[in-house]
Amino acid sequence: MGCFGSKEPKEAASGDAKTDYFNEHYSLGKELGSGGSCVVRIGHGKGKRNGQDFAIKILDRDAHGGRNGKFYQQEKEILEEIRGIENGRDVLLQLADAFDTPQNYYIVTELAKGGELFERIVDTKRYGKYTERRAALHVRTMLESLKFLHDRSIVHRDIKPENFVFATTAEDSNMILIDFGCAKRVEDEQEYTDIVGTPYYLSPECAAKKQIKTGFFLKESDIWAVGCIAYIMLTGSFPFRGSTTQQLLQEIIRKPVEYPTNIKISDEFKEFVAGCLMKHPAERFTMDEALDHPWILNATDEIIHNDILRCLKQYSYQSKLKKEVTRLLASHMNDKPQETIKKHFESIDTNGDGCLDEDELVQLLILLPGGKNKTEEVLNEEAQNMINQGDHTEDGKIDFEEFLTIWQRKLLSISDEYVESVFSVLDTDNSGMLEYAELGKVFDGKTEDELLSMLVEVDTDKDGVISLDEFKAAMKEELEQDRVQLTSNKNVFQALTVVGEHELCDAEL
């Protein structure tokens, strides 16, 4: 979404012309996602828009010291430029409206109802067998969407599977590129320093602190990210991994691409990935070279192994379930626990600037269960990962709003006692099991299919309910390595937000 944290912005109330405009044209439906400075909700059209549904991103004016105004203006301008591009409207998120009130900034876009890329791939009952040809068609659409942007000197900068969704549930639905919160207008020869992106899809030139980063290189970084997604789609694992962010970035810069030995993959696919994942951007595929590659044009109907589907299913599920539970906890946090967390925050914020840097976060981690038993090296790595997860403002620090969600996520990952207490609250009938009906009460607004999918994925013993042990495994984001390659690294699902330049490697290409 391009927004992070847990505090939902204030909704508009009547009282001025701008707010009246909001109330005249829209009513808010269920939440699609939230953050410390914004929330995304379904918007139901009123008046001339009656019968239309939208996705409405609401950015709190007061969050991040008022800097949301800059984020809003940048995203609004880019969405306005790409709105209605001939043919591009089929593969790029379309802006419907944008305005502000005394409380918030609003970005209104079309509502994609067909689910995310990996969700569709693994639903073979509805959408058919998953083959290399299907994978190639999806990758081609990714490249085409980026070509529309690059031709207009715009880079997306956060290409990842979650940002490719389908317009409808129809089998022939268009796949759309969304979330332009990190997008930027660039000039090919100009150098840039504000590097953002999701670590597992970050290119070597962006991972290396000392590497020059021109507008041309940033375009090539988008192509690198597509190569990473293609690799995941056919292998079920990331091309580069690491137990810490620094180790991951070192692998991205240094390590060659390797493939699992037990998976059958065509030579044409390997050639395509090799061209997308060349370490130096000047040697990487151009957009036209990628689009004209034989694998994109003539991929075979070789069926992808079920083990890969299972990995992709777990990738999609794990990141979503943890976010849902974390968001639920944060949104229902009353004043007392929030005040307690605030006191911890302020006691560690030694310079009183309202933000925590890496050294201050280390002191806070020591307060968490087991923190005093960890080495200085481990604490420093965890503090760096916390910044990696929540530093939306890209200043190398975490403000309180950003920290609330990180706090919840961290507690769920490390504290059995906390997970058990959350489970007991959700288990309304005290049966020791979470049932379908209880999930419906907890995740109000979810469809029957969404609830059933959530239950089935967690219910590893297939008895129709979620036990405490199954719930713990889901909250800790740990599964058996021999079942899911994507979880072989415990940080793999924690690297789903932006990385700031302060975390980049000293190495050069």
N, C-alpha and C positions, 0 to 999 in steps of 0.2 A: 503493500500500500504506500510505501514511502512515509509512514508515520509510525512512531514507536511509543511505548510506555503503557499506561493503564487508565489514566483519568479521562473520562469522557468529557468533551467540551460542553459548555452550557448550550442548551437548545435556544433557538430564537423565541422571544416573547414579543407580543404586540407593543407598539409604543412609538414607532417612527416609520417613515416611508419605506426604508430598505427592509425592515423586518416585516412590514405589511406585505411587501412584494413576495417574500418567502412564503408567508402564510396563505397568500392568495393563489400561489401556483403549485405548492407542494405540501404533502403531509408525509411524516416519517414512518417507515415500517421497521422491520426487524434489523438488527445489527448484522453487518457482514464482517466487520473487523474493527479493531480499535487501537488507539495508542495514547500516549501521554498528552499529545498535542492535537490529536484528531481522532475522529471516529468515521467509519464508512457505514452508511445505512441505506437500505432500500428507500427510495423516494417514490411516492405515488402521486402522479400528476393530477392537478385540479384545473378547472376552467378549460382553456383550450387544450391543455395537456391531459385531460381526463381519460383514463383508460390506459395511460402509458406508465411504465415503471422505469426507474432510473437508479443508478448508483450515485449516492451523494457523499462526497468527502467533506467533512466539516472540520475546519482547522480553528482551534481556539486562538483568539487574538492575543490573549495574555500569556500564552505558553512561550517558553524559550526566549524570554525577554523581548517579545514582540517580533522576533525574527520570522515567525510564520508568514508575515506579510510578504517577505522576500520569496519564501518557498512557494506561496500561492501565486504570486505574480509570474514567477518563472515557469511553473507548470501550466498556468493559464495561457501564457503567450505561445508556448509550444503546441498545446492542444488546439489553440485557435488556428495556428498555421497549418497543421495537418488535417484539420477538419475539412471534409469534402474533397480531398485530393482524389482525382479520377483513379479508380481502381483501388487506391489506397484505403478507402473507407471500408473495404472488405477485410482488411488485415490489421488495421490500426484502430485503437480505441477512439470513439468519436465523442467530442464535447457537445453537450446539449445546452449548458448554461453555466455562468460563473458570475458571482456577485458577493457582496459583503454586507454585514450588518454590524451594529455596534459590538456584538458579542463574538462573531465568527466570520471566517471566510468560507465560501461554499463553491465547490467544483462539482458540477452535475454532468455525468456521462451516461452513455448507454449502459444498460444492465445486461451483462453476459450471463445466460442462464444454463449454459451447456457444460459447466464444470471445467476443471483444469486438465492439462495435457495428459498427465500420467493417469488420472482417474479414467479418462476415456480409453487409453491404451489397454488398461488391465480389465476393462469391462467387455470381455470377448463375447459374452452371451448377447449383448445388445449390438455391439459394433463389429463383430466378426474377428477372425483370427488376426493375430499380430504378426506381420511379416516385415522383412527388410523394405519391401516396396512401400508399405504404410509408413514406416519410420522415415523413409526418404521423402515422402510427400509432405510430412509434417516439417521436416528440416527445411525443405524448399520454401515452405510458407514462412518459416522464421526468417530465412534469408531475404525473401521478397519484402517482408515488412520492414526489415532493416534497410533495404535498398531505398525504399521510399524516404526514409529518414535521412540516410547518408547523402542522397542526391540533393537534399535541402540543408546540408551542413549541420544536421542534428545527430547527436549520438545518444543512445539510450542509457548506457552505463550500468544497467542492472539486469542483464539478460540472464534468466534462470527459468526452470520449468514452470514455477508457480505464476510467472507473468505471461504465460500463453494459455488462454482460455477459449472456450467455444461459445459462439453467440447463442446457440440453441441446443437442445438435446437431439435434434435431427441428425441422422447419420451423415448427411452431406453438409452439415453446418460449417461455416467459416471459422477458422482459428484466428484469434485476435491477440495482438500484443497490447498489454495494459501497463499501468503504473509508470507514469512519466515524472515521478517525483525527483528522480536523479538525472533526468535528461538535460542536455546542455547543447547550446549552439556553439560550433567551433569553426576555426579556420585551419586549413591543412598545415600551414607552416608555423602557426603560433604555438607557443609552449604553455602547458597548463600544469597547475600544481594541486588543484582540489580533486584528488583522485578518490572515487567512491566505487562501491561494488560489493558483491557477495564473494567472500574469500575463495570458495571452491570453484568459482568461475572467473577469478581474477587472472588477467594475462600476465606474463613475465615482466613486460615493460611497466605495468602498473604495480606489480609486486616489488620491483626493485626501486628502492628509494632514490638512488643516484641516476636512474635512467631518464633521459629526456623523454617527455611525453607531449607530443604534438597532436594537433587535431587529427591528422592522418593516422597516427598511431592509435588514438582513441577509437577511430572507426574500425581499425584492425582488431582492437580489443573486443569489440562487439562480435566479430567473426570468431575470435578465439572462444568466446563463451558458447557460441552455437556449436563449435566442435566438441566442447565439454559435454553439452547436453546430448549430442548425437552419440558420444561414447557411452554415456549412462544408459541411453535408450536401448543399446544393443549388448551391453555387458552387465548391467545392473549394479555397477560400481563407479566411483569417481576415478578419473584418470590420475589424480594426484591426491595424496592424503598425508596427514600428519597429526600427531597427538597434541600439538599446540599450533597456534596460528603461525608462529615463526617457522616451525618445521614444515608446515604446509606450504608456505610461501617459498621456502628454500627448494622444496620438491618441484614446485611450479617452474622455478627459474632453472634448475639444474637437471632434473630427472627426465630421461626419455620416456615416451609413451610405451607402455607394455600392455599385453592383453592376457586375460585368463586363458590357461591352456586347455580347459575343459569345455570351452564354448566355441562353436563353429561360427566363424565370421568371414564374410567374403573379402577377397583381396582388394576389391574396388572400394569397400567401406574403409578398410585400413588406409588406403591411399587418400581418401577424402579427409579422414581425421588427421592424417599426417600433414596435409596441406593447411588445415585450419589451425593446427597446434604447433606450427613452426615457432621456435622460441623467439626469433627476431621478427618483428612485425613487417619489416621490409621484404622478408622472404616468405611471408604467409600468403595464402590465397587472397587475391582481390575478390571483391563481391562477384564480379562477372565470372572469374575462374571457378569460384565455389558453385555458382548457379549452373555452370556448364559442365560440371564434373560428371563423368559416366555413372557414378553411383546415384547421383541425384536424378539423372535422366532415365537410367535403365536398371534400377535396383531389381533384384530377383524377388520371387515369391517365397523365398526360404522362410519357414515359420520360426519365430523366435521361441527359444526354449521356455518352458513353464517356470523354471527357476528364475529367469530374468523378470518375468511378469510378477512373481512373488516379491522380488526385490523392489520393483517399481511401485508395487502396491504398498509396501511397507514405507517407502520413502514418502509417498503422498500422505499416508495415514498418520505416521508418527509426527510429522511436523504440524499437522492440523490438530490432532487431539490435544497435544500439549499446549498449543496456543489457545484452544477453546477453554480448557480447564484454567489456565493461567489468567485469561481474560475474565472468566467467571469469578475467580477469587478476587481479582483486583477490583472489579466493578462492585462487588458486594462488601468490600472492606469498609468497616465503619470507622468513625473518627478515632476511637481509642487505639486500635492497633496501628492506624496510620500515624497517629501522634507518637506512638512508641518508636516506629521506624524513623520518623522525622527526628526524634531525639538522638537516635543512633547516628543518623546521617549528619546532624549538626555537630555532634561531639567529635566526629572524625574529620569534618570539614575545618581543618585547623586554621586555614587562612580566611575563612568566612566569606568565600566568594560564591557560595551557593552551588558549587560543583565539586565533584570528587575526581582527583587525578589518580594515576596508578598507585602512587605511594599511599594515598589516603584510602583507596579501596583495599589495599593489603591489610590495613589496620581493621577495616570493617569485616573482612573475611575471617580474621582471627576470632571475631565474636560469634561466628556461625558454628554450629555443631561440628566438632572435629577440627576446627581451624587451628587451635593451639598445637595440634600434633603434626601439622604439615610443615615441610621445609620451606625456607625462604624462596627457593627456586619455584616450587609448586605454587606458592601463594602469588608470586609475581606473574606466573603464567595465567592463573585463574583471573587475576585482576585485569590483565591485558585482554583476556577473552570477554570479560564483562564489558569493557569498553567497546570491543568488537561487536558485541550483541546489541548495544543500545545507544551508541553515540550518533544520534541522528543529526546533530548540529555540526559534526565533524570538527570539533575543537579539541579532541583528545581527552574529554572529560565527560562525566555523567552527572546531569542535574537530577533533582529529586523526582520529577515526573518520570524521567527515563528510568530511574532506579526502581520505582515501585514494581514494575513488571519483572525486572531482573531479579529482584528480591524473591518474588513468588516463584519464579522458575527455578532459582537456585535452591530454595527450600524443598521444593518438590523433588529435585534431583538428588539431594543428599540426606534428607531427614525422613526416616521411616515413620517416626512418630507423627510428623506433620502429614504425611501421606495417609496414614491411618485415620487421623482426625478428619481429614477432608472426606475420606471414604465413608466414615460414620455419618457425616452430615448428609451425604448424597444417598445413603442407604436408609431411606425414610421409614421403611417397615422393619428395620433392625433384623433382617433375615441373614445378614452376612454376605449377601449377594446383591449386585446391581442388576436390575431387570430392565427390560425395554421400556416399561411404563415409567420407571424412575428416571431413565435418561430423558424421556420426553418432558418430564417436569423440570429437569435441570437445564436442558438446552432448549428452552422455549423458542419456538419459531423454526426449528429444524424440521425438514420433511421426514416422512416415514422412511424413505430410502436412505436418507443421511443418517438417521438414528440407527437403522438396522445395520448399515455398513460399519458404523462406529462400533457397535456391539460385536459384530462378527469378527472384526479385525483384532479386537482385544481378547475375545473369547477363544483362547488357544486350545482349550480342551473340548470345544464345540458342544458344551452342555446347555447353551442358550442363555447363560447369565455370566456376569463378570465377577470373579472372585477377588478377594483382597490381593492375593498374590499376582493375579493378572493385572489388576489396577496398578500395583506397585511397579511391575515391569514396564507398563506403558508410561507411567510418570517419570521413571528413571531413564526412559529412552534406551533401554538395553535389551537386546534380544540375543538368542543363540547365534553365534558367529556362523555356524554351518548352515543356518537357515537364511540369513540375510547378510549379504556381503556389505551392504551399505552401512550397517551398524557396527562394522569391525572397529571403527574409530568412534569412541564415545562422544567426541565433539562434533560429529558429522551433522547432526541436526541442530546444533547450537550455532552454526555458521550461516544463518539465514538472514542476516541484516548487514548493514553497511560496515566497511572497514575504513578507518581514517588513515591518512598518510603517516601518522606517527607510528603505525605498526608495520610499516614496510621494511623490507630487508635492505641491508647495506650493500648487498652484492649487486654487481652490474652484469648485463648480458654479455 
